[in-house]
Amino acid sequence: MEKRKKKRANIGHHKTTHKLLLIKRASGFHEFHYPKRRILATSVGAMALSIKLMSLAVTGFGVLSFILGIIAENKKPPSGVPITGKGVVICKYPFDPTVVLGFLSVVSLAASAMLGFYSIFHPYDGKSAPRNALFQSTTMIIFFQIAVWVSLLGEGMLLWATFTELLHLVRNVHHNMDAQCTTAKTGLFGGAAFLALDASLFWLICLLLANNARDDYFDKEEVHKGDYSLVYETQYDAKGQDKGKV
């Protein structure tokens, strides 16, 4: 009898400890089973993928692209100096960092757009919402399309202005004696810079709208789970009362 009691006590002890471990895992405490390095890596990864940090990254790259585009517009020389030779005209241009600034602005805008697109669908805190829930509102659909098209238009203008300036600098020998040493059209870099800034702001608005849609979706899920649990408890109580009557 004493051996049986000890075995039952040990089984009950193991069950309680197993329940406590399940509760700790569900609540996020992993101090008994995971090393400190893994806990730190998990916390840093969750912090790196937070909505606040993603919004700062999207707007930061957009502002950087805008600044680089404005500097490229200001640093672009108005024209080159023609030097007449034997049957050719050689255009000599001053130091021009416009091409480098233009490509950096293109990369910054691409990073802002890709981060903005990724931030909408990323499962924050390990919870992923379906796309139907994210794009349930018409406002979200409109702002998403605007963000995509403004990003593409800004990228196109930046690439056009940058390659045009690069071709003027590389192809500086002309056989036409009336050739003028021109550069890229004035205002292309400036207009593309403003489009890059607008695109990042539209991506930020999409991120905020997606966050609101995600919160609404999970709130509805919790309400449905609560309703099902109440129905289950009511049915269970009704069955218990019926058994008591019998």
C-alpha positions as CSV (number, residue, x, y, z in Angstrom):
1,M,0.0,0.0,0.0
2,E,2.8,2.4,0.9
3,K,4.6,1.7,-2.4
4,R,1.4,2.4,-4.4
5,K,0.9,5.7,-2.5
6,K,4.4,6.8,-3.3
7,K,3.9,5.9,-7.0
8,R,0.7,7.9,-7.1
9,A,2.4,10.9,-5.4
10,N,5.3,10.8,-7.9
11,I,2.8,10.6,-10.8
12,G,0.9,13.6,-9.4
13,H,4.1,15.5,-8.9
14,H,5.2,14.8,-12.5
15,K,1.8,15.9,-13.8
16,T,1.9,19.2,-11.9
17,T,5.4,20.0,-13.0
18,H,4.4,19.2,-16.6
19,K,1.5,21.6,-16.3
20,L,3.7,24.3,-14.9
21,L,6.2,23.8,-17.7
22,L,3.3,24.1,-20.3
23,I,2.1,27.3,-18.6
24,K,5.6,28.8,-18.6
25,R,6.1,28.0,-22.2
26,A,2.7,29.5,-23.2
27,S,3.5,32.6,-21.2
28,G,6.9,33.1,-22.7
29,F,9.2,32.1,-19.8
30,H,12.0,29.8,-21.0
31,E,14.6,30.3,-18.3
32,F,14.7,26.6,-17.3
33,H,15.2,25.1,-20.7
34,Y,16.9,27.7,-22.9
35,P,20.4,29.2,-22.4
36,K,20.8,33.0,-21.9
37,R,22.3,33.5,-25.4
38,R,19.2,32.1,-27.0
39,I,16.9,34.2,-24.9
40,L,18.9,37.3,-25.8
41,A,18.8,36.4,-29.5
42,T,15.1,35.9,-29.4
43,S,14.4,39.2,-27.7
44,V,16.7,41.1,-30.1
45,G,15.1,39.4,-33.1
46,A,11.6,40.3,-31.8
47,M,12.7,43.9,-31.2
48,A,14.3,44.1,-34.6
49,L,11.1,43.2,-36.3
50,S,8.8,45.5,-34.3
51,I,6.4,47.8,-36.1
52,K,8.0,50.9,-34.7
53,L,11.5,49.9,-36.0
54,M,10.1,48.9,-39.4
55,S,8.4,52.2,-39.7
56,L,11.6,54.1,-38.9
57,A,13.5,52.0,-41.4
58,V,11.0,52.7,-44.2
59,T,10.8,56.4,-43.6
60,G,14.6,56.6,-42.9
61,F,15.5,55.1,-46.3
62,G,12.9,57.3,-48.0
63,V,14.3,60.5,-46.4
64,L,17.8,59.4,-47.3
65,S,16.8,58.9,-50.9
66,F,15.2,62.4,-50.9
67,I,18.3,64.0,-49.5
68,L,20.6,62.3,-52.0
69,G,18.3,63.3,-54.9
70,I,18.3,66.9,-53.8
71,I,22.1,67.0,-53.4
72,A,22.4,65.4,-56.8
73,E,20.2,68.1,-58.3
74,N,22.3,70.9,-56.7
75,K,25.7,69.4,-57.6
76,K,24.8,68.8,-61.2
77,P,26.7,71.1,-63.5
78,P,24.6,73.1,-65.9
79,S,26.8,72.3,-68.9
80,G,30.3,71.3,-69.9
81,V,33.0,73.2,-71.7
82,P,33.3,72.4,-75.4
83,I,36.9,72.0,-76.8
84,T,37.1,72.1,-80.6
85,G,39.6,69.6,-82.2
86,K,40.1,68.3,-85.7
87,G,36.6,67.4,-86.8
88,V,35.4,66.7,-83.2
89,V,34.1,68.5,-80.2
90,I,35.3,67.2,-76.8
91,C,33.1,68.2,-73.9
92,K,35.0,68.7,-70.7
93,Y,32.9,68.5,-67.5
94,P,33.8,69.6,-64.0
95,F,33.8,67.2,-61.1
96,D,30.3,65.7,-61.0
97,P,29.2,63.4,-58.1
98,T,25.7,63.4,-59.6
99,V,25.9,59.8,-60.9
100,V,27.1,58.3,-57.6
101,L,24.5,60.2,-55.7
102,G,21.8,59.2,-58.2
103,F,22.6,55.5,-57.8
104,L,22.7,55.8,-54.0
105,S,19.3,57.5,-54.1
106,V,17.9,54.6,-56.3
107,V,19.2,52.0,-53.8
108,S,17.7,53.9,-50.9
109,L,14.3,54.2,-52.5
110,A,14.4,50.5,-53.4
111,A,15.2,49.6,-49.8
112,S,12.4,51.7,-48.5
113,A,9.9,50.2,-50.9
114,M,11.0,46.6,-50.2
115,L,10.9,47.1,-46.4
116,G,7.5,48.8,-46.7
117,F,6.1,45.9,-48.7
118,Y,7.6,43.3,-46.3
119,S,6.5,45.2,-43.2
120,I,2.8,44.9,-44.2
121,F,2.8,41.1,-44.4
122,H,5.3,40.2,-41.7
123,P,3.9,38.2,-38.8
124,Y,4.7,40.4,-35.8
125,D,5.0,38.6,-32.5
126,G,4.6,35.3,-34.3
127,K,1.0,36.1,-35.4
128,S,0.2,36.2,-39.1
129,A,-3.0,37.7,-40.4
130,P,-4.5,36.6,-43.8
131,R,-4.3,38.9,-46.7
132,N,-8.0,39.2,-46.9
133,A,-8.1,40.6,-43.5
134,L,-5.3,43.1,-44.2
135,F,-6.9,44.3,-47.5
136,Q,-10.5,44.3,-46.2
137,S,-10.8,48.1,-46.3
138,T,-10.9,50.1,-49.5
139,T,-8.6,52.7,-48.0
140,M,-5.8,50.1,-47.6
141,I,-6.2,49.0,-51.2
142,I,-6.0,52.5,-52.5
143,F,-3.0,53.5,-50.4
144,F,-1.2,50.3,-51.3
145,Q,-1.6,50.9,-55.0
146,I,-0.5,54.5,-54.7
147,A,2.6,53.4,-52.7
148,V,3.5,50.9,-55.4
149,W,3.0,53.2,-58.4
150,V,4.7,56.2,-56.8
151,S,7.7,54.0,-55.9
152,L,8.0,52.7,-59.4
153,L,7.6,56.2,-60.8
154,G,10.3,57.6,-58.5
155,E,12.7,54.7,-59.4
156,G,12.1,55.3,-63.1
157,M,12.8,59.0,-62.8
158,L,15.9,58.5,-60.7
159,L,17.3,55.9,-63.1
160,W,16.5,58.0,-66.2
161,A,18.2,61.1,-64.7
162,T,21.2,59.1,-63.5
163,F,21.8,57.2,-66.7
164,T,21.3,60.3,-68.8
165,E,24.0,62.1,-66.8
166,L,26.3,59.1,-67.0
167,L,25.9,59.0,-70.8
168,H,26.7,62.7,-71.1
169,L,29.9,62.2,-69.1
170,V,31.0,59.0,-70.9
171,R,30.1,60.0,-74.5
172,N,31.9,63.3,-74.4
173,V,33.4,63.2,-77.9
174,H,31.0,64.4,-80.7
175,H,31.7,64.5,-84.4
176,N,29.0,67.2,-84.9
177,M,30.7,70.5,-84.7
178,D,27.5,72.2,-83.5
179,A,27.1,69.8,-80.5
180,Q,26.5,71.4,-77.2
181,C,27.9,70.0,-73.9
182,T,24.6,69.5,-72.1
183,T,23.8,67.5,-69.0
184,A,20.6,65.8,-67.7
185,K,17.5,67.9,-67.7
186,T,17.1,70.3,-64.8
187,G,14.5,69.2,-62.2
188,L,14.6,65.4,-62.9
189,F,16.6,64.6,-59.7
190,G,14.6,67.0,-57.6
191,G,11.2,65.7,-58.8
192,A,12.4,62.1,-58.3
193,A,13.6,63.0,-54.8
194,F,10.1,64.3,-53.9
195,L,8.5,61.1,-55.3
196,A,10.8,59.0,-53.2
197,L,9.8,60.9,-50.1
198,D,6.1,60.6,-51.0
199,A,6.5,56.9,-51.6
200,S,8.0,56.2,-48.2
201,L,5.2,58.2,-46.5
202,F,2.6,56.1,-48.4
203,W,4.3,52.9,-47.3
204,L,4.2,54.2,-43.8
205,I,0.5,54.8,-44.0
206,C,0.0,51.3,-45.4
207,L,2.0,49.9,-42.5
208,L,-0.2,51.7,-40.0
209,L,-3.4,50.7,-41.8
210,A,-2.2,47.1,-41.9
211,N,-1.5,47.2,-38.2
212,N,-5.0,48.4,-37.4
213,A,-6.5,45.7,-39.6
214,R,-4.3,43.1,-37.9
215,D,-5.4,44.2,-34.5
216,D,-9.1,44.1,-35.5
217,Y,-8.6,40.6,-36.9
218,F,-7.0,39.2,-33.8
219,D,-9.6,41.0,-31.6
220,K,-12.4,39.3,-33.5
221,E,-10.6,36.0,-33.2
222,E,-10.4,36.3,-29.4
223,V,-14.1,37.3,-29.2
224,H,-15.0,34.2,-31.2
225,K,-12.9,32.0,-29.0
226,G,-14.5,33.5,-25.9
227,D,-18.0,32.8,-27.3
228,Y,-17.1,29.2,-28.1
229,S,-15.7,28.6,-24.6
230,L,-18.9,30.1,-23.1
231,V,-21.1,27.8,-25.2
232,Y,-18.9,24.8,-24.3
233,E,-19.1,25.6,-20.5
234,T,-22.9,26.2,-20.7
235,Q,-23.4,22.8,-22.4
236,Y,-21.1,21.1,-19.9
237,D,-23.0,22.6,-17.0
238,A,-26.3,21.6,-18.5
239,K,-25.1,18.0,-18.9
240,G,-23.9,18.0,-15.3
241,Q,-27.3,19.2,-14.1
242,D,-29.0,16.5,-16.1
243,K,-26.8,13.9,-14.6
244,G,-27.5,15.2,-11.1
245,K,-31.2,15.0,-11.7
246,V,-30.9,11.4,-12.9
